Amino acid sequence: MNEYHWLPSQWAELSMYEKALVIAGIDIRVKEEKRQQKEAERRAKSKGRHH
């Protein structure tokens, strides 16, 4: 809610379907951020091996 600047009352007014869409979107973003973090860590490790 904070990221979207929604008040608790605005969140409460969303339908179950709308809440599910928001939560699914957050889940997808978190999964992608974790993937990017692992990729960055992998690249950092491989850079250290070549020099």
DAWOTA-V243027 format. One record per backbone hydrogen bond with DSSP energy under -1.0 kcal/mol. CO is the residue of the C=O (numbers start at 1). NH is the residue of the N-H. Records with the same first field share a line. If there is no record, write none. Layout:
BEGIN
CO->NH  NH
END
This chain:
BEGIN
1->6
7->11
8->12
9->13
11->14
15->19
16->20
17->21
18->22
19->23
20->24
21->25
22->26
23->27
24->28
25->29
26->30
27->31
28->32
29->33
30->34
31->35
32->36
33->37
34->38
35->39
36->40
37->41
38->42
39->43
40->44
41->45
42->46
43->47
44->48
45->49
46->50
END
